[in-house]
């Protein structure tokens, strides 16, 4: 199966590129390789590539910047998603589109189901929600939307790397403790996307690592594992702070844990791992790459 990944520089696209195997050839296309604002150009490109399936790992993910860069956020997160779905429908190839926990308001208090009402708080979440709507309307027959959250990888910029940098350079840090979600290692998400594509999974589903955490909990675990592995040579105080103490241009959901049972039912062989175990795995690889 030849899988075309839309996206080249992001964390998920990079992890997908590592999954090339005798069963699956993975080709990543960046913004210079495919014109996402033209259905005709997308269709021709996918035909030339002889695509057997497409995974959209491209997104406008600068949550705060999106508040003032509305047109570009919607162009990539909504219009491009709909265009990709239309091209895949024309070619009758399966399509997996990756979305976000930010489509939810965050006031439910228990894990969100795929069919729960969406009510995004900001432009990023609203643009991703519109992308979901377009994909569902255009290509319900063979499209799958996978919502995820708090993604990190050894590749690219993310919370884990930011925390390690701050822990090396600051005497203490404050981290938000009243936003709750599930950290997700992009390697596991990549495997879930490929499995969904290969098995023609359709509809909206959720994938994250298991367990829940606040950003504060996440940071504490990063420091503990980082010190154990020798990525950090000292331990600094980490202070829990509230969202109100750290205002940002975009509002974020206070609680965005995602219920993963529908994807687990659709893909019985897919493994779900606890976020702390996955974090340890990623940081072990990070150490090997850095030293």
N, C-alpha and C positions, 0 to 999 in steps of 0.2 A: 504494500500500500504506500503510495507516494503522498505524503502529508505536506501541504503548504501552510506554513505558519505566517500570519500577517503580523509583522513586528520583528525587529532584529536586535535592538539595543536594550530592550527591557529584560527584567529578571526572568519572567516566565518564558519569553521567547528563547533566551539563552538556555534555560533548563530543558526546553523542548528540543533544542538543537542537539543536546547531548543524548537524546533517546533514539538516534538512528541505529537501526539493528537490521539483521537479515529479514525481519518481518516488516519493518517500516523504514522508509527513507524520509527524512525530515529536511525540508528546505525552507529557510527563513527569508522573507522579503521585507526590506525596509521601505521607508517612504520614497526613496529614490528609485525603487524597483517596481513599484505599483502605484497607480494613480487612484487613490481611494475615493475621490469625489466623482468618478465616472464609472457607471455600471459597465459600459461598453469596454473601457480600458481594462477593468478588472476581469471581465469575462474572457477577453482575448489573452490576457496574461495567464490566467488559470488554464486556458486551453493549451497555450504554448508549453506550460509546465507539465501538462498531462496530469493534473491534480486528481487524486482519488478521494481527497477530503481536505477540508480547510479548517484551521483553528485561528480565531481572531484573538491574538494576544497584544494587539495594539490598542492603546487608549491614552487619553489625556488624563493624567493622574495627579497633576499639581492641584490639590484640593483647594488651597487658599487662593492661588493665582486664578483659578477658574472663576472666582467671584467677579473679577474685573476683565476676564478674557472669555466672555460668554460665547461669542461666535465660534472661536476656535475649539472650545470644549464641545459644543454641540456638533460641529463639523466632524470631529473625529469620533466622539462617543456615540452619536446618534446617526447622523446621515451616512457616515462611512459604514457603520454596522448594517444599516438597511441596504446599502448598495452591495455589500458583500453577500448578504442573504439573497438578494435578487440574482446576482451572478451565479451563486451556487445552485439556486433553483433552476436557472436556465440550463446549467450543465448537469443537473440531477446528481450532485455530489453532496455528501453529508457535511454539515457545518456546525462547528462548536464555537460559541461566542462567550467570552468570559466577562462577567459582570461583578457587582460589588454589594457588600452589606450596606453601603451608604444609600441604597434605594429605600431603606427603612428609616422611620422616624427615631426609633430607639427607646420608645416608652412602653414596650410590651412587657418586659420583665421575665419572660421565658423565651426559649429559643424560637426564632422565626421559622415558619414553614414556607416552602416555595410559593404557596398560593395566598399567603397573608397579604393584606392590603399594603401597598407601598405608599410612602409619604416622605420623600426626601427633604432634607433640611437646607440644602444648598445647590449651587449650580452643578457641581460635579455629580452628585447623586441624581439630580433631575435629568442631566444629559445622559447618564447611563440608563436611567429608567426609560427614557424615550428610545434609546437604542434597543433595549429589550422589547419594547412594544413594536418597533418596526420589524425586528427579526421575527417575532411571533406572528405578526400580520402577514408578512411577505412569504415566509417559508415554514409553516407549521409542520409540513410533512416530514422534513428530515433535518430540522435544526434543533440544537440543544444549547440552552443557556445555563452556564454554571456560575453561580454567585460564590464569591470567596471573600476573605478578609485578612488584613494585617500580614501581607505577603512579604517574605524576605528570602534572600539567597546569598550565596558567596559572591555572586556577580551583581554589579550595580550598587546604587545607593539605597540604603534602607535603615530601619530603626536599629537593627543589631549593630551594624557598622558605625552608625552615629553614636550609639551608647558606648561602644568600645573606645571610640575616639575621645569622647567627653570624659570617660573614666580614666583615661591615660593622661589627660591634660588639665582637669579641673580638680579642686580640692573637695568639692561636693556638688551634687546635682539634685534638682527637683524634677519629679516625674508625675504626670497626671494619674490619679488613683481612682477617679470616678467615671472613667470610660471603660466598659467591659466588653471583651470580644474574645476571639480565638486566633492566636498567632498561627501562621500557615507557612511551612517551608515550600518554596516554589517547586522543588523537585517532586514532591508528592502530588501537588496540583497538576503538574505537567503530565504525570502518569495517569491521573484521573481524566484529563482532557483527551489523551490518546485512546484510553479505554472506551470513553464515551463515543468517540468518533468511530472506532473500529467495530463497535457493537450497535451502531445506529440508534443510540439513545436519543430520545426526543423530549421536548418539554423543558420546564425550568427546574433546576436542581441546585443543591448546595454542596460545596466541598470546602472544608477546613480541616486542620488537625483537631483532635479531640481535646476536651478540657476547656476551661475558661480562665481568663486572666484580665487584670487591669494592665495598663501600660506600666504602672509601677511594679506589679508582679513580674512582668516581662523583663523589665530592667534589672530587677533583683536577681532573676535567674541568669541573665546574661553575665552579670558580674560574678556570680558564684561559679558558673561553668568556665568563664574566661580566666578566672584566677586558678581554678583547678588545672586547666590545660596549659597555663603559662602564657596566655594571650595578654594577661594583665599581671603586673608585678606588685600591685598594691590594691587594697580595698578601701573605697571611699564611702562616706555617708551618702545614702540615697533617701531624699525626703519626699514623702507623698504630698502632692499638691492637688488642688481642685481645678476643674476646668475654668471656673471664675477667676482663679489666680493667674491663668495663662490664656488670656483672650486671643483669638485668632480671627482672621477675616471670615472664615467659613465655620458654621456650626457643625458639630459632629454628633452622631448618635451616642447617647450615654450607654446603651445596651444593644449590641448587635450580634449576639451569638446566633449561629445559623443551625437549624435542624437538618441533619444529613441523611435521614432515614430513607428518603425516596431514592437517592443515588445509590445507597447501599443495597436497596432492593433491586434496582435496575442492573447493578454490577456486583453480584454476590462475591466475586473473586477479588474485588478491590479492597485493599487494606487501608485502614484508618489508624493513625498512630497519635499518641499523646504529644502535645506541643512541646513539652519539656524534653522528651526523647528526641524529637526531630531537631530541636534547637541544639542539643548536644552533638548530634550527627553533623549538622551544618557547621558548627564551630570547630569540630575536629577536622573537617575538610579545610576550613578557613586557615587553621593553624598550619596544616600540611602545605598549603599554597603559599603562606607567608614566610615560612622558615625553611 
